[in-house]
Every structure is written in C-alpha cells, then in structure tokens.
C-alpha cells in the first residue's frame, strides 16, 4: 500500500511539472498577428543637413483583407509602369507635381534634438514606397527626390506582420530599374583665383592673394558648376555675382570669357546675360533657367581682367574681390548662396599700414628720411624747435623693369612712394633742395611679402641699402575672413620700433676769399672817372654857349 502511494505521488508531481512546462511554452510563443494598415517600421534618411524639412509621400501602398496582407498598389493619382520598380523619371515627376503631393499620405521625418551639420532623419512609416523630399531655407546642398521602401519580410497573406526598415543615404546615388536617379548633388562650390598679373605669375602656388603695382592688370578665374537638378525642378536660378572692392575695376575691354563643359558660350537670352555695373566695379552672370536645367551638373569657368587704380588700399588694406553663386536648392524655389574671395595688395613706403583705420596698430611707417643741416622750425603749437629733416628733395624710385616713381620729401623729410608691388628697386636723388648739394648715390630697395593660405597678407619687409627696416606681421580675426585685428612690428636693425634709413645732404659752401684787393677799389675808381668826365662835359658846353 505504501508503494502504491509513493508511485501515485510521483506521477502527480510529474503531471504538475509537465503542466507548468506547457503553460510556460504557451506563454513564450507569440500569438500570430495578421498584417494591418497600422503596421510600421523605421525609415532612415542619412546625410541631410540639420534644419531641413524632410517629408515622405507614399506613392505605393499595401492592400489587405480579412486574412492579412495581399500585395501593393499605386496610391490614388500615381501612375507607375511597375509599382515594384518605379523609375527615376517617375519619381522625379511625382515630386515635381505639387498638386499630386498634396493628396498623398505624408509623414515628416525628424532629426535628433540639437543636431548640427549632416545628420540622420527618421520616421515610423507604413509599408510601401515613399518619395522623400528635402526642403528648407537653411540648407545649402541641392537635394533631389529620394525613394525609401518599407516592406513585409514574408510575401503572401500569411500571419507574419514583420516589416523591414527602409534606409537611403542622401550622400550617395541610387538607381531604380537600371536608371540613375540622384538622391542629391554634391554641395555646389565656387572658387575664385588669381591666374596672373602684369609681369608676374602664380608660381608661389597661392592663387588667392598677390601684390601688384597701381596700373597693373590682374587676371581672374571663377570655377563653379551648375547644380545637378532632377526633373522635379521646373524653374531654377543660377547666378554669379562678382564685386570688386576699392582699387579694382574691370579692364577696358573687359575680356570676359564663359565656358560651360569646356565649350565657349556667348551671352544671349537663351544662355546667360552679362550685366556690368556702370562704375565697372561689379558684374552679374545669370543663366537662363532652361539652359541651366539642360546643362545640369556641368562645369562653368569664367575668366576676365581687372586693373588696380589710384584708389587702391595700401599695405594691409586689401583690395578684395568677392564672387557669389546664388542657386535654387529645392523644387519649391528656395535659394542659397556661397562665396569666395581673393586679395590683391599694393605697398607704400612711408605710408600708413592700413589706410585711415583708427586702430592703435595702424602706424605710419618710416622707411626713408631725408636729412640735412640743423635748422629751426615753428610747430603748429607755436613752439620753435631744431630739426635735421629736409623737405623739397626730389627722388626717383626705379623698378627692375624700368618703371619709375617720383616723389619729393615732405615737410618732415619723409619720402612717400605708393602703389608698389614686391620686387627690387633703385632709389636715387634727382634734385637737391635749394642751398644743398645733390646726393646721387644709388640705393637698392627691396620689398618682400608672405601670404597666408587663404590669400591674406601675412607679412611684408622693406629692405633699404641691403638692410631690413622693419617687418610687419598681421593677425586676423578667426571668425571673419580677412579682418585684421593687430599688426606687429619687428625691427630689422637698431633699436626700432621702426628702423629708418637716413639720406643726408650737405649745404653748398660759399666761394672762399683769396686775399687780393678785390673789386671794390675798381668800382670806386670807375665811379670817380665817370663823375670827372660828366663835369668836364657840362663845363665845355657852358663855355661854348658864351
């Protein structure tokens, strides 16, 4: 009897364990769920600028019945030759049809909070094909329509409602039905460079900055591209605006040449318009919309000449040239612009470092000083002081190629030469001030300059008679390209802060006395003879009259 009770207890225990196991297995096995319209998965669009508006429009949608998922169909109003393989032309055509888009199911994709630069946008989307459109005034890149697919992992009307996430990279090209369709073009760029100048080349490798003399010609080149527009763009603007700062004006003749895809294109209503400003300080090239769309993605090169005039800024006061590209960057008509700059410099001896700027670092350089004998002058304050500075001396500075500059020493003795380019010169006095002898010594002068990578002037040095005067080095604002915040002076020799080369003249000497009787006695004797002769003449006339 005891054995029977033990056996019964064991069987009861096994039954309980088995019952618990069956319950556990039943709990861990999910109950099949039929696919429904509410099924969603994550759609991901990567490499899109933060701040954009990213919208998905469903163009292919699923169909269901009481048994689950049946298949796909085109959304109402959408025409596709093959709903499972939309072509790029079909996709871009749908994206361009604003009326149709307004009727389609749409969802907005969002980026992570606080995202900057290129980021990823996501949304929970239902099954089907979705056309993704990127818009917004804050974007710079040109985006063409993208396609993202959300689909079931099991075909047919089974009970599996698992959806596969859809992804698309906005930084790559995708293809449908072997037809290329662009997710976006590369971000448009514009590059302004100096290709040559009068008597110079760009062998230093820096095409963004150079120095020339006043009157010299500068050769410019603009390199850009018509953005890659898809058929979703029906009207676009592609415009190049070039603005020259003080000192530079268009050459006469302008000598402007435009090439597209390596072919020279003449201005016309069907290609582009060229509009120069009346003062020749700027011009605009505007491509016709139809031409830009027909030549989407092609390289554009513009070349022209400009001349540096008398109103040029000296030393660190750059003569800038700014080019802008303004272009349509989404099918709704939003535009964006980018720019590039070049910097042209010309130098001055005995001149301000930066025009009329009132900053403490804007010093008057003192490379050359004309001196003579000690003399007394009256200051504006009325005070009488002694000085050796000598005004009125005429000098000629001759460039290595023979171009000559003439100046006269001012009331403070400075010799101001302006509008010079870097190179070698010879300085010589050509006319001495009254009362002084001519100092016709030929003095070598050399100007050297270094440039930053962005074309701005880093430093320049003026060497006189084979000795450095001073080297001036600029500091630029890190947040504003080309803005000078300080200029440091490093003396080349002596105590500084600016080493000056003095050119001294000596006074002409009076003729020395020889110790002879001189001419005075002869003058007196001559006068006495004339008096005696006059007396005898009048006496003889009186006698004759009697």
Beta strands, then each sheet from edge to edge (+ up, - down):
strand 1: 41-49
strand 2: 53-65
strand 3: 68-74
strand 4: 106-111
strand 5: 118-125
strand 6: 128-135
strand 7: 146-152
strand 8: 163-164
strand 9: 166-169
strand 10: 173-176
strand 11: 179-182
strand 12: 190-197
strand 13: 209-211
strand 14: 217-225
strand 15: 238-244
strand 16: 248-250
strand 17: 257-260
strand 18: 263-264
strand 19: 272-276
strand 20: 282-287
strand 21: 299-308
strand 22: 319-328
strand 23: 335-345
strand 24: 347-349
strand 25: 368-378
strand 26: 384-389
strand 27: 394-399
strand 28: 404-408
strand 29: 417-420
strand 30: 423-431
strand 31: 443-451
strand 32: 457-464
strand 33: 467-476
strand 34: 484-491
strand 35: 501-504
sheet 1: 3+ 2- 4+ 5- 1+ 9+
sheet 2: 3+ 2- 6+ 7- 8+
sheet 3: 10+ 11-
sheet 4: 12+ 14- 21+ 16-
sheet 5: 12+ 14- 21+ 17- 18+
sheet 6: 13+ 23+ 22- 15+ 20- 19+
sheet 7: 24+ 29-
sheet 8: 26+ 25- 35-
sheet 9: 28+ 27- 30+ 31- 32+ 33- 34+
end
